[in-house]
Amino acid sequence: MDTINPMLRGTGSRSEGDPIQYMPDSEMFSSRLEGRCLLPNLAKLLERVHEELDSNREFAKSLLTRAVSLLHVEIDRHALPATTFKSGGLTGWQTRRVLAYIEEQLDQPVHVNELAAIAKLSRTYFSRAFKRTFDMTPHAYLMRRRLERAETLMITSDIILVEIALRCGFSDQAHLSRLFGREYGQSPAAWRRERTESSGQKATGGHGKLSPDDDGAC
């Protein structure tokens, strides 16, 4: 795990004695990861709007609804309190490698021992340093990222919830629904409907081309 994307290697790194940067590595790297996911998904949605605009205006409106919802989700994520540099936390290179590994493995089991090895720390010291850096445990951060990926998939695709759950590393749809409900106060299906159906669809009951999951559909 010593090899990382060369585009990520230089950003935010510092040597001992250098001044602390204004934007911490953890915040900068997380922003890059989120932005890298947002732009392709948004572009695909808008391309589909352009394709459908003349032939199916209602479907095009529903796609625009999804695009707006995706932007709101990203804005809400960036409205969270910024991570600040804290002594005893992870260094820049540790943060980059650990977060990159988590992103690559979101659909797979991820163990703290693996993350500690990547950071070249003991499990105990790594867990303490990670929480110091992100104000949450590695497990809590992993669950947050899985829920955020599920959000994006629910908005940008018609993949059924059971498949989204598996793609995001949850054991099954019930696991996704339980954690999602605890975090957002509603089921994934209800959250998805609110953000993917245009006002016209809600009034008429939909038009058949989009079929977000109901809670008991899978």
N, CA and C atoms as a LAMMPS dump frame, in Angstrom:
ITEM: TIMESTEP
0
ITEM: NUMBER OF ATOMS
654
ITEM: BOX BOUNDS ff ff ff
-5.0000000000000000e+02 5.0000000000000000e+02
-5.0000000000000000e+02 5.0000000000000000e+02
-5.0000000000000000e+02 5.0000000000000000e+02
ITEM: ATOMS id mol type element x y z
1 1 1 N 0.806 -1.205 0
2 1 2 C 0 0 0
3 1 3 C 0.844 1.262 0
4 2 1 N 2.129 1.134 -0.326
5 2 2 C 2.986 2.311 -0.328
6 2 3 C 2.777 3.17 -1.558
7 3 1 N 2.176 2.604 -2.629
8 3 2 C 1.987 3.344 -3.858
9 3 3 C 0.616 3.991 -3.849
10 4 1 N 0.553 5.285 -4.058
11 4 2 C -0.716 5.99 -4.135
12 4 3 C -0.739 6.813 -5.407
13 5 1 N -1.912 7.305 -5.755
14 5 2 C -2.091 8.131 -6.933
15 5 3 C -1.122 9.311 -6.88
16 6 1 N -0.263 9.472 -7.889
17 6 2 C 0.703 10.572 -7.847
18 6 3 C 0.047 11.939 -7.829
19 7 1 N -1.211 12.038 -8.305
20 7 2 C -1.901 13.322 -8.279
21 7 3 C -2.237 13.726 -6.853
22 8 1 N -2.278 12.753 -5.947
23 8 2 C -2.637 13.047 -4.576
24 8 3 C -1.426 13.226 -3.688
25 9 1 N -0.263 12.81 -4.183
26 9 2 C 0.898 12.735 -3.326
27 9 3 C 1.348 14.099 -2.815
28 10 1 N 1.333 15.106 -3.67
29 10 2 C 1.922 16.375 -3.272
30 10 3 C 1.009 17.26 -2.446
31 11 1 N -0.318 17.098 -2.581
32 11 2 C -1.232 18.057 -1.982
33 11 3 C -1.306 17.886 -0.48
34 12 1 N -1.082 18.953 0.235
35 12 2 C -1.278 18.948 1.68
36 12 3 C -0.133 18.344 2.461
37 13 1 N 0.906 17.811 1.809
38 13 2 C 1.989 17.2 2.563
39 13 3 C 2.888 18.284 3.141
40 14 1 N 3.507 17.983 4.259
41 14 2 C 4.423 18.952 4.83
42 14 3 C 5.508 18.222 5.593
43 15 1 N 6.657 18.843 5.676
44 15 2 C 7.77 18.276 6.417
45 15 3 C 7.791 18.864 7.804
46 16 1 N 8.512 18.204 8.693
47 16 2 C 8.605 18.686 10.06
48 16 3 C 9.215 20.091 10.054
49 17 1 N 8.565 20.994 10.757
50 17 2 C 9.061 22.369 10.816
51 17 3 C 8.341 23.304 9.862
52 18 1 N 7.649 22.75 8.837
53 18 2 C 6.892 23.597 7.933
54 18 3 C 5.668 24.138 8.651
55 19 1 N 5.162 25.32 8.255
56 19 2 C 3.952 25.852 8.881
57 19 3 C 2.751 24.979 8.55
58 20 1 N 1.809 24.907 9.476
59 20 2 C 0.586 24.136 9.25
60 20 3 C -0.241 24.846 8.194
61 21 1 N -0.741 24.086 7.231
62 21 2 C -1.504 24.679 6.149
63 21 3 C -2.882 25.091 6.635
64 22 1 N -3.495 26.042 5.946
65 22 2 C -4.816 26.542 6.339
66 22 3 C -5.873 25.465 6.198
67 23 1 N -5.844 24.737 5.07
68 23 2 C -6.795 23.646 4.884
69 23 3 C -6.106 22.336 5.216
70 24 1 N -6.559 21.584 6.221
71 24 2 C -5.91 20.338 6.599
72 24 3 C -6.009 19.297 5.509
73 25 1 N -5.083 18.332 5.523
74 25 2 C -5.075 17.272 4.516
75 25 3 C -6.378 16.505 4.5
76 26 1 N -6.918 16.196 5.677
77 26 2 C -8.145 15.41 5.725
78 26 3 C -9.283 16.125 5.017
79 27 1 N -9.436 17.43 5.257
80 27 2 C -10.512 18.195 4.625
81 27 3 C -10.273 18.317 3.125
82 28 1 N -9.045 18.635 2.738
83 28 2 C -8.734 18.819 1.33
84 28 3 C -8.951 17.527 0.552
85 29 1 N -8.478 16.404 1.094
86 29 2 C -8.583 15.142 0.383
87 29 3 C -10.031 14.687 0.302
88 30 1 N -10.79 14.855 1.388
89 30 2 C -12.202 14.486 1.371
90 30 3 C -12.952 15.305 0.331
91 31 1 N -12.639 16.59 0.23
92 31 2 C -13.301 17.45 -0.756
93 31 3 C -13.006 16.978 -2.167
94 32 1 N -11.772 16.562 -2.422
95 32 2 C -11.412 16.064 -3.748
96 32 3 C -12.18 14.794 -4.086
97 33 1 N -12.291 13.9 -3.115
98 33 2 C -13.003 12.652 -3.352
99 33 3 C -14.464 12.921 -3.662
100 34 1 N -15.102 13.798 -2.881
101 34 2 C -16.5 14.099 -3.092
102 34 3 C -16.715 14.8 -4.436
103 35 1 N -15.845 15.751 -4.77
104 35 2 C -15.97 16.443 -6.039
105 35 3 C -15.776 15.527 -7.23
106 36 1 N -14.881 14.554 -7.073
107 36 2 C -14.616 13.605 -8.146
108 36 3 C -15.838 12.746 -8.413
109 37 1 N -16.673 12.495 -7.381
110 37 2 C -17.899 11.727 -7.551
111 37 3 C -19.023 12.595 -8.099
112 38 1 N -19.109 13.843 -7.652
113 38 2 C -20.217 14.714 -8.016
114 38 3 C -20.235 15.038 -9.496
115 39 1 N -19.141 15.509 -10.05
116 39 2 C -19.154 16.046 -11.407
117 39 3 C -19.549 15.025 -12.482
118 40 1 N -18.985 13.805 -12.487
119 40 2 C -19.417 12.833 -13.503
120 40 3 C -20.897 12.482 -13.38
121 41 1 N -21.393 12.324 -12.153
122 41 2 C -22.8 11.987 -11.966
123 41 3 C -23.707 13.114 -12.421
124 42 1 N -23.328 14.335 -12.095
125 42 2 C -24.121 15.481 -12.508
126 42 3 C -24.112 15.621 -14.029
127 43 1 N -22.955 15.409 -14.64
128 43 2 C -22.852 15.493 -16.103
129 43 3 C -23.743 14.453 -16.783
130 44 1 N -23.762 13.237 -16.243
131 44 2 C -24.597 12.186 -16.833
132 44 3 C -26.079 12.538 -16.747
133 45 1 N -26.488 13.066 -15.595
134 45 2 C -27.887 13.443 -15.442
135 45 3 C -28.278 14.533 -16.437
136 46 1 N -27.422 15.537 -16.583
137 46 2 C -27.743 16.643 -17.494
138 46 3 C -27.708 16.192 -18.958
139 47 1 N -26.827 15.265 -19.286
140 47 2 C -26.815 14.712 -20.639
141 47 3 C -28.126 13.992 -20.942
142 48 1 N -28.639 13.256 -19.957
143 48 2 C -29.906 12.554 -20.142
144 48 3 C -31.065 13.539 -20.254
145 49 1 N -30.993 14.641 -19.525
146 49 2 C -32.014 15.68 -19.653
147 49 3 C -32.046 16.195 -21.086
148 50 1 N -30.875 16.469 -21.634
149 50 2 C -30.782 16.981 -23.006
150 50 3 C -31.36 15.987 -24.001
151 51 1 N -31.09 14.692 -23.789
152 51 2 C -31.574 13.652 -24.698
153 51 3 C -33.093 13.5 -24.641
154 52 1 N -33.662 13.676 -23.472
155 52 2 C -35.084 13.402 -23.274
156 52 3 C -35.976 14.631 -23.397
157 53 1 N -35.386 15.812 -23.473
158 53 2 C -36.159 17.046 -23.367
159 53 3 C -37.258 17.159 -24.417
160 54 1 N -36.968 16.807 -25.654
161 54 2 C -37.953 16.941 -26.733
162 54 3 C -38.963 15.8 -26.746
163 55 1 N -38.504 14.596 -26.463
164 55 2 C -39.378 13.433 -26.596
165 55 3 C -40.185 13.121 -25.334
166 56 1 N -39.669 13.486 -24.185
167 56 2 C -40.359 13.141 -22.937
168 56 3 C -40.045 14.196 -21.879
169 57 1 N -40.808 15.26 -21.901
170 57 2 C -40.518 16.393 -21.02
171 57 3 C -40.691 16.028 -19.542
172 58 1 N -41.679 15.179 -19.236
173 58 2 C -41.879 14.79 -17.836
174 58 3 C -40.676 14.019 -17.301
175 59 1 N -40.149 13.131 -18.134
176 59 2 C -38.975 12.374 -17.708
177 59 3 C -37.773 13.301 -17.563
178 60 1 N -37.646 14.259 -18.491
179 60 2 C -36.558 15.228 -18.399
180 60 3 C -36.674 16.053 -17.114
181 61 1 N -37.898 16.421 -16.738
182 61 2 C -38.104 17.166 -15.493
183 61 3 C -37.702 16.332 -14.277
184 62 1 N -38.006 15.032 -14.337
185 62 2 C -37.638 14.183 -13.206
186 62 3 C -36.119 14.061 -13.087
187 63 1 N -35.433 14.051 -14.222
188 63 2 C -33.976 13.998 -14.201
189 63 3 C -33.393 15.296 -13.645
190 64 1 N -34.004 16.427 -14.004
191 64 2 C -33.565 17.699 -13.446
192 64 3 C -33.775 17.731 -11.929
193 65 1 N -34.878 17.147 -11.487
194 65 2 C -35.125 17.053 -10.044
195 65 3 C -34 16.292 -9.363
196 66 1 N -33.557 15.212 -9.993
197 66 2 C -32.453 14.436 -9.44
198 66 3 C -31.164 15.255 -9.402
199 67 1 N -30.907 15.998 -10.469
200 67 2 C -29.684 16.796 -10.519
201 67 3 C -29.678 17.849 -9.405
202 68 1 N -30.816 18.508 -9.206
203 68 2 C -30.92 19.508 -8.139
204 68 3 C -30.734 18.853 -6.775
205 69 1 N -31.334 17.674 -6.595
206 69 2 C -31.204 16.965 -5.322
207 69 3 C -29.757 16.584 -5.051
208 70 1 N -29.066 16.161 -6.105
209 70 2 C -27.662 15.795 -5.948
210 70 3 C -26.839 16.993 -5.496
211 71 1 N -27.099 18.149 -6.083
212 71 2 C -26.38 19.356 -5.68
213 71 3 C -26.691 19.733 -4.229
214 72 1 N -27.952 19.609 -3.825
215 72 2 C -28.32 19.925 -2.439
216 72 3 C -27.622 18.99 -1.456
217 73 1 N -27.547 17.706 -1.827
218 73 2 C -26.861 16.742 -0.957
219 73 3 C -25.399 17.13 -0.783
220 74 1 N -24.746 17.506 -1.885
221 74 2 C -23.338 17.884 -1.81
222 74 3 C -23.159 19.167 -1
223 75 1 N -24.068 20.125 -1.173
224 75 2 C -23.991 21.371 -0.405
225 75 3 C -24.134 21.074 1.081
226 76 1 N -25.071 20.192 1.435
227 76 2 C -25.261 19.831 2.841
228 76 3 C -24.011 19.178 3.411
229 77 1 N -23.345 18.344 2.618
230 77 2 C -22.137 17.683 3.099
231 77 3 C -21.039 18.707 3.386
232 78 1 N -20.904 19.68 2.517
233 78 2 C -19.847 20.675 2.7
234 78 3 C -20.198 21.687 3.775
235 79 1 N -21.449 21.691 4.221
236 79 2 C -21.852 22.599 5.291
237 79 3 C -21.472 22.055 6.663
238 80 1 N -20.997 20.797 6.72
239 80 2 C -20.566 20.226 7.989
240 80 3 C -19.356 20.992 8.51
241 81 1 N -19.159 21.031 9.821
242 81 2 C -17.999 21.736 10.378
243 81 3 C -16.697 21.225 9.789
244 82 1 N -15.793 22.118 9.449
245 82 2 C -14.528 21.733 8.829
246 82 3 C -13.608 21.071 9.849
247 83 1 N -12.844 20.106 9.333
248 83 2 C -11.851 19.467 10.188
249 83 3 C -10.673 20.412 10.395
250 84 1 N -10.215 20.552 11.608
251 84 2 C -9.067 21.399 11.886
252 84 3 C -7.892 20.536 12.313
253 85 1 N -6.691 21.07 12.118
254 85 2 C -5.507 20.313 12.492
255 85 3 C -5.446 20.147 14.005
256 86 1 N -5.161 18.922 14.446
257 86 2 C -5.056 18.639 15.862
258 86 3 C -3.805 17.817 16.095
259 87 1 N -3.023 18.204 17.07
260 87 2 C -1.848 17.413 17.399
261 87 3 C -2.295 16.04 17.873
262 88 1 N -1.495 15.034 17.533
263 88 2 C -1.847 13.672 17.898
264 88 3 C -2.731 12.995 16.888
265 89 1 N -3.101 13.715 15.815
266 89 2 C -3.923 13.126 14.76
267 89 3 C -3.06 12.496 13.679
268 90 1 N -3.691 12.075 12.608
269 90 2 C -2.973 11.482 11.483
270 90 3 C -2.205 12.555 10.721
271 91 1 N -1.075 12.176 10.152
272 91 2 C -0.311 13.091 9.309
273 91 3 C -0.951 13.151 7.924
274 92 1 N -0.431 14.036 7.09
275 92 2 C -0.994 14.191 5.755
276 92 3 C -0.952 12.922 4.925
277 93 1 N 0.219 12.269 4.856
278 93 2 C 0.324 11.072 4.019
279 93 3 C -0.525 9.942 4.578
280 94 1 N -0.639 9.853 5.902
281 94 2 C -1.493 8.813 6.493
282 94 3 C -2.96 9.043 6.134
283 95 1 N -3.385 10.292 6.228
284 95 2 C -4.77 10.628 5.903
285 95 3 C -5.09 10.281 4.46
286 96 1 N -4.213 10.665 3.533
287 96 2 C -4.473 10.426 2.118
288 96 3 C -4.567 8.94 1.815
289 97 1 N -3.631 8.166 2.329
290 97 2 C -3.619 6.739 2.014
291 97 3 C -4.798 6.009 2.646
292 98 1 N -5.117 6.355 3.885
293 98 2 C -6.226 5.69 4.566
294 98 3 C -7.554 6.009 3.887
295 99 1 N -7.791 7.282 3.573
296 99 2 C -9.051 7.656 2.931
297 99 3 C -9.166 7.073 1.527
298 100 1 N -8.061 7.036 0.798
299 100 2 C -8.089 6.435 -0.535
300 100 3 C -8.443 4.949 -0.447
301 101 1 N -7.878 4.265 0.52
302 101 2 C -8.169 2.843 0.695
303 101 3 C -9.639 2.634 1.048
304 102 1 N -10.171 3.456 1.935
305 102 2 C -11.583 3.335 2.301
306 102 3 C -12.47 3.513 1.077
307 103 1 N -12.171 4.528 0.25
308 103 2 C -12.989 4.765 -0.946
309 103 3 C -12.948 3.577 -1.9
310 104 1 N -11.775 2.976 -2.042
311 104 2 C -11.628 1.835 -2.952
312 104 3 C -12.351 0.603 -2.432
313 105 1 N -12.53 0.498 -1.136
314 105 2 C -13.055 -0.709 -0.529
315 105 3 C -14.455 -0.528 0.07
316 106 1 N -15.184 0.491 -0.309
317 106 2 C -16.478 0.745 0.314
318 106 3 C -17.447 -0.423 0.175
319 107 1 N -17.333 -1.185 -0.892
320 107 2 C -18.247 -2.31 -1.082
321 107 3 C -17.727 -3.607 -0.467
322 108 1 N -16.611 -3.515 0.235
323 108 2 C -15.991 -4.69 0.842
324 108 3 C -15.826 -4.47 2.35
325 109 1 N -15.654 -5.569 3.102
326 109 2 C -15.357 -5.391 4.533
327 109 3 C -14.043 -4.638 4.715
328 110 1 N -14.02 -3.698 5.622
329 110 2 C -12.816 -2.921 5.925
330 110 3 C -12.557 -3.042 7.423
331 111 1 N -11.355 -3.486 7.782
332 111 2 C -11.025 -3.71 9.19
333 111 3 C -10.026 -2.653 9.673
334 112 1 N -10.149 -2.312 10.93
335 112 2 C -9.268 -1.302 11.508
336 112 3 C -7.809 -1.735 11.408
337 113 1 N -7.549 -3.032 11.547
338 113 2 C -6.167 -3.527 11.435
339 113 3 C -5.559 -3.187 10.077
340 114 1 N -6.366 -3.279 9.019
341 114 2 C -5.889 -2.947 7.674
342 114 3 C -5.541 -1.464 7.577
343 115 1 N -6.416 -0.623 8.096
344 115 2 C -6.176 0.822 8.04
345 115 3 C -4.952 1.202 8.868
346 116 1 N -4.806 0.567 10.021
347 116 2 C -3.643 0.847 10.873
348 116 3 C -2.354 0.456 10.164
349 117 1 N -2.381 -0.672 9.446
350 117 2 C -1.19 -1.116 8.725
351 117 3 C -0.822 -0.133 7.623
352 118 1 N -1.832 0.407 6.938
353 118 2 C -1.581 1.39 5.884
354 118 3 C -0.927 2.641 6.466
355 119 1 N -1.385 3.037 7.644
356 119 2 C -0.826 4.213 8.309
357 119 3 C 0.458 3.903 9.064
358 120 1 N 0.843 2.612 9.086
359 120 2 C 2.05 2.161 9.787
360 120 3 C 1.993 2.505 11.281
361 121 1 N 0.826 2.233 11.865
362 121 2 C 0.612 2.478 13.293
363 121 3 C 0.01 1.234 13.927
364 122 1 N 0.108 1.153 15.236
365 122 2 C -0.593 0.084 15.931
366 122 3 C -2.091 0.348 15.867
367 123 1 N -2.893 -0.68 16.046
368 123 2 C -4.354 -0.525 15.988
369 123 3 C -4.834 0.512 17.005
370 124 1 N -4.323 0.413 18.225
371 124 2 C -4.769 1.321 19.285
372 124 3 C -4.401 2.765 18.98
373 125 1 N -3.146 2.992 18.567
374 125 2 C -2.701 4.361 18.287
375 125 3 C -3.434 4.901 17.07
376 126 1 N -3.631 4.057 16.043
377 126 2 C -4.329 4.514 14.838
378 126 3 C -5.758 4.94 15.18
379 127 1 N -6.475 4.124 15.937
380 127 2 C -7.862 4.444 16.277
381 127 3 C -7.942 5.772 17.009
382 128 1 N -7.003 6.008 17.914
383 128 2 C -6.983 7.257 18.674
384 128 3 C -6.667 8.438 17.757
385 129 1 N -5.681 8.258 16.863
386 129 2 C -5.287 9.34 15.96
387 129 3 C -6.387 9.641 14.95
388 130 1 N -7.057 8.598 14.461
389 130 2 C -8.144 8.807 13.501
390 130 3 C -9.273 9.605 14.14
391 131 1 N -9.664 9.233 15.338
392 131 2 C -10.74 9.954 16.022
393 131 3 C -10.312 11.381 16.331
394 132 1 N -9.065 11.557 16.632
395 132 2 C -8.544 12.902 16.885
396 132 3 C -8.646 13.768 15.63
397 133 1 N -8.425 13.162 14.474
398 133 2 C -8.452 13.881 13.204
399 133 3 C -9.866 14.173 12.727
400 134 1 N -10.765 13.184 12.824
401 134 2 C -12.096 13.306 12.218
402 134 3 C -13.238 13.434 13.224
403 135 1 N -12.917 13.405 14.505
404 135 2 C -13.956 13.485 15.533
405 135 3 C -14.963 12.339 15.438
406 136 1 N -14.528 11.214 14.925
407 136 2 C -15.346 10.005 14.874
408 136 3 C -14.429 8.807 14.711
409 137 1 N -14.947 7.642 15.049
410 137 2 C -14.148 6.434 14.939
411 137 3 C -14.018 6.03 13.47
412 138 1 N -13.042 5.166 13.135
413 138 2 C -12.94 4.68 11.765
414 138 3 C -14.232 4.013 11.288
415 139 1 N -14.87 3.245 12.165
416 139 2 C -16.118 2.577 11.779
417 139 3 C -17.21 3.591 11.465
418 140 1 N -17.343 4.633 12.293
419 140 2 C -18.361 5.653 12.053
420 140 3 C -18.098 6.387 10.74
421 141 1 N -16.818 6.681 10.449
422 141 2 C -16.481 7.347 9.186
423 141 3 C -16.835 6.452 8.006
424 142 1 N -16.514 5.163 8.111
425 142 2 C -16.822 4.216 7.043
426 142 3 C -18.323 4.146 6.786
427 143 1 N -19.119 4.085 7.856
428 143 2 C -20.575 4.032 7.69
429 143 3 C -21.092 5.321 7.058
430 144 1 N -20.508 6.47 7.436
431 144 2 C -20.933 7.73 6.847
432 144 3 C -20.669 7.752 5.354
433 145 1 N -19.483 7.297 4.942
434 145 2 C -19.154 7.285 3.525
435 145 3 C -20.041 6.303 2.757
436 146 1 N -20.38 5.176 3.373
437 146 2 C -21.267 4.227 2.702
438 146 3 C -22.662 4.813 2.523
439 147 1 N -23.14 5.508 3.531
440 147 2 C -24.448 6.158 3.407
441 147 3 C -24.411 7.256 2.352
442 148 1 N -23.317 8 2.277
443 148 2 C -23.207 9.052 1.266
444 148 3 C -23.159 8.455 -0.138
445 149 1 N -22.483 7.343 -0.301
446 149 2 C -22.48 6.691 -1.615
447 149 3 C -23.877 6.176 -1.954
448 150 1 N -24.58 5.643 -0.962
449 150 2 C -25.951 5.192 -1.194
450 150 3 C -26.841 6.357 -1.618
451 151 1 N -26.669 7.514 -0.977
452 151 2 C -27.403 8.717 -1.372
453 151 3 C -27.212 9.007 -2.856
454 152 1 N -25.952 9.023 -3.272
455 152 2 C -25.636 9.354 -4.667
456 152 3 C -26.256 8.35 -5.622
457 153 1 N -26.161 7.067 -5.319
458 153 2 C -26.728 6.043 -6.189
459 153 3 C -28.249 6.131 -6.243
460 154 1 N -28.871 6.453 -5.122
461 154 2 C -30.331 6.564 -5.118
462 154 3 C -30.803 7.723 -5.976
463 155 1 N -30.034 8.806 -5.993
464 155 2 C -30.428 9.972 -6.776
465 155 3 C -30.113 9.79 -8.259
466 156 1 N -28.977 9.201 -8.569
467 156 2 C -28.493 9.198 -9.956
468 156 3 C -28.825 7.935 -10.734
469 157 1 N -29.449 6.944 -10.112
470 157 2 C -29.746 5.699 -10.809
471 157 3 C -31.095 5.148 -10.387
472 158 1 N -31.539 4.124 -11.1
473 158 2 C -32.758 3.408 -10.737
474 158 3 C -32.428 2.026 -10.181
475 159 1 N -31.199 1.843 -9.718
476 159 2 C -30.799 0.563 -9.14
477 159 3 C -31.653 0.279 -7.915
478 160 1 N -32.123 -0.968 -7.769
479 160 2 C -32.968 -1.308 -6.637
480 160 3 C -32.165 -1.217 -5.339
481 161 1 N -32.868 -0.993 -4.259
482 161 2 C -32.212 -0.743 -2.981
483 161 3 C -31.358 -1.906 -2.496
484 162 1 N -31.791 -3.118 -2.748
485 162 2 C -30.991 -4.253 -2.289
486 162 3 C -29.631 -4.264 -2.973
487 163 1 N -29.587 -3.882 -4.256
488 163 2 C -28.322 -3.834 -4.984
489 163 3 C -27.479 -2.654 -4.516
490 164 1 N -28.111 -1.522 -4.259
491 164 2 C -27.379 -0.369 -3.734
492 164 3 C -26.739 -0.726 -2.398
493 165 1 N -27.488 -1.423 -1.544
494 165 2 C -26.95 -1.825 -0.244
495 165 3 C -25.673 -2.634 -0.405
496 166 1 N -25.684 -3.597 -1.326
497 166 2 C -24.516 -4.446 -1.533
498 166 3 C -23.36 -3.662 -2.141
499 167 1 N -23.651 -2.763 -3.065
500 167 2 C -22.597 -1.959 -3.695
501 167 3 C -21.923 -1.008 -2.703
502 168 1 N -22.636 -0.679 -1.645
503 168 2 C -22.094 0.254 -0.655
504 168 3 C -21.527 -0.454 0.565
505 169 1 N -21.478 -1.778 0.536
506 169 2 C -20.839 -2.514 1.617
507 169 3 C -21.738 -2.902 2.769
508 170 1 N -23.058 -2.694 2.638
509 170 2 C -23.976 -3.136 3.682
510 170 3 C -24.293 -4.615 3.48
511 171 1 N -24.606 -5.316 4.555
512 171 2 C -24.832 -6.758 4.448
513 171 3 C -26.095 -7.073 3.665
514 172 1 N -27.107 -6.224 3.757
515 172 2 C -28.345 -6.41 3.011
516 172 3 C -29.149 -5.113 3.064
517 173 1 N -30.334 -5.119 2.442
518 173 2 C -31.145 -3.899 2.408
519 173 3 C -31.607 -3.494 3.805
520 174 1 N -31.89 -4.473 4.658
521 174 2 C -32.34 -4.157 6.012
522 174 3 C -31.257 -3.407 6.782
523 175 1 N -29.991 -3.792 6.566
524 175 2 C -28.865 -3.109 7.212
525 175 3 C -28.801 -1.654 6.748
526 176 1 N -28.912 -1.434 5.442
527 176 2 C -28.929 -0.074 4.901
528 176 3 C -30.096 0.72 5.474
529 177 1 N -31.286 0.119 5.472
530 177 2 C -32.49 0.831 5.93
531 177 3 C -32.382 1.211 7.396
532 178 1 N -31.837 0.324 8.207
533 178 2 C -31.725 0.597 9.634
534 178 3 C -30.793 1.786 9.901
535 179 1 N -29.608 1.766 9.282
536 179 2 C -28.649 2.852 9.5
537 179 3 C -29.126 4.154 8.854
538 180 1 N -29.737 4.038 7.674
539 180 2 C -30.234 5.223 6.981
540 180 3 C -31.336 5.888 7.8
541 181 1 N -32.256 5.086 8.332
542 181 2 C -33.337 5.638 9.137
543 181 3 C -32.83 6.305 10.399
544 182 1 N -31.794 5.718 11
545 182 2 C -31.216 6.296 12.206
546 182 3 C -30.563 7.652 11.91
547 183 1 N -29.938 7.766 10.732
548 183 2 C -29.214 8.986 10.378
549 183 3 C -30.131 10.076 9.828
550 184 1 N -31.132 9.683 8.999
551 184 2 C -31.935 10.674 8.281
552 184 3 C -33.386 10.755 8.743
553 185 1 N -33.793 9.831 9.604
554 185 2 C -35.145 9.896 10.134
555 185 3 C -36.226 9.449 9.183
556 186 1 N -35.861 8.772 8.091
557 186 2 C -36.842 8.227 7.166
558 186 3 C -36.222 7.066 6.406
559 187 1 N -37.053 6.284 5.755
560 187 2 C -36.546 5.127 5.031
561 187 3 C -35.821 5.566 3.762
562 188 1 N -34.906 4.728 3.238
563 188 2 C -34.253 5.063 1.971
564 188 3 C -35.258 5.275 0.837
565 189 1 N -36.322 4.469 0.807
566 189 2 C -37.311 4.595 -0.265
567 189 3 C -38.016 5.945 -0.221
568 190 1 N -38.41 6.366 0.976
569 190 2 C -39.097 7.658 1.112
570 190 3 C -38.145 8.803 0.77
571 191 1 N -36.911 8.725 1.251
572 191 2 C -35.904 9.749 0.953
573 191 3 C -35.675 9.839 -0.552
574 192 1 N -35.612 8.676 -1.191
575 192 2 C -35.373 8.641 -2.638
576 192 3 C -36.529 9.254 -3.403
577 193 1 N -37.762 8.909 -3.041
578 193 2 C -38.922 9.451 -3.745
579 193 3 C -38.949 10.973 -3.691
580 194 1 N -38.65 11.53 -2.523
581 194 2 C -38.679 12.984 -2.368
582 194 3 C -37.69 13.689 -3.276
583 195 1 N -36.611 13 -3.616
584 195 2 C -35.532 13.646 -4.366
585 195 3 C -35.438 13.208 -5.821
586 196 1 N -36.28 12.306 -6.256
587 196 2 C -36.218 11.85 -7.646
588 196 3 C -37.515 12.071 -8.408
589 197 1 N -38.619 12.346 -7.716
590 197 2 C -39.886 12.562 -8.4
591 197 3 C -40.145 14.052 -8.558
592 198 1 N -40.478 14.454 -9.78
593 198 2 C -40.86 15.842 -10.018
594 198 3 C -42.264 16.061 -9.474
595 199 1 N -42.669 17.327 -9.384
596 199 2 C -43.998 17.626 -8.862
597 199 3 C -45.089 17.001 -9.717
598 200 1 N -44.851 16.905 -11.029
599 200 2 C -45.825 16.284 -11.915
600 200 3 C -45.972 14.803 -11.643
601 201 1 N -44.863 14.133 -11.393
602 201 2 C -44.913 12.718 -11.075
603 201 3 C -45.668 12.474 -9.788
604 202 1 N -45.398 13.298 -8.754
605 202 2 C -46.049 13.103 -7.468
606 202 3 C -47.553 13.253 -7.6
607 203 1 N -47.991 14.155 -8.5
608 203 2 C -49.418 14.387 -8.657
609 203 3 C -50.093 13.256 -9.42
610 204 1 N -49.389 12.671 -10.394
611 204 2 C -50.003 11.659 -11.252
612 204 3 C -49.604 10.244 -10.892
613 205 1 N -48.66 10.098 -9.961
614 205 2 C -48.248 8.758 -9.566
615 205 3 C -47.137 8.195 -10.401
616 206 1 N -46.441 9.042 -11.188
617 206 2 C -45.293 8.556 -11.948
618 206 3 C -45.669 8.216 -13.368
619 207 1 N -44.669 7.873 -14.191
620 207 2 C -44.916 7.599 -15.609
621 207 3 C -44.278 6.31 -16.068
622 208 1 N -43.696 5.542 -15.169
623 208 2 C -43.228 4.221 -15.545
624 208 3 C -41.77 4.089 -15.867
625 209 1 N -41.112 5.151 -16.303
626 209 2 C -39.699 5.03 -16.663
627 209 3 C -38.796 5.073 -15.447
628 210 1 N -39.255 5.669 -14.362
629 210 2 C -38.506 5.679 -13.117
630 210 3 C -39.279 4.856 -12.103
631 211 1 N -38.577 4.005 -11.372
632 211 2 C -39.272 3.152 -10.418
633 211 3 C -38.489 3.014 -9.129
634 212 1 N -38.394 4.083 -8.344
635 212 2 C -37.708 3.981 -7.059
636 212 3 C -38.353 2.924 -6.192
637 213 1 N -37.549 2.264 -5.362
638 213 2 C -38.013 1.146 -4.567
639 213 3 C -38.995 1.568 -3.492
640 214 1 N -39.948 0.711 -3.254
641 214 2 C -40.756 0.797 -2.041
642 214 3 C -40.041 -0.042 -0.992
643 215 1 N -40.354 0.185 0.278
644 215 2 C -39.652 -0.505 1.353
645 215 3 C -39.726 -2.012 1.218
646 216 1 N -40.845 -2.548 0.753
647 216 2 C -40.986 -3.995 0.704
648 216 3 C -40.81 -4.574 -0.681
649 217 1 N -40.239 -3.789 -1.617
650 217 2 C -40.163 -4.238 -3.005
651 217 3 C -39.108 -5.292 -3.231
652 218 1 N -38.063 -5.304 -2.427
653 218 2 C -36.946 -6.199 -2.671
654 218 3 C -36.989 -7.376 -1.728
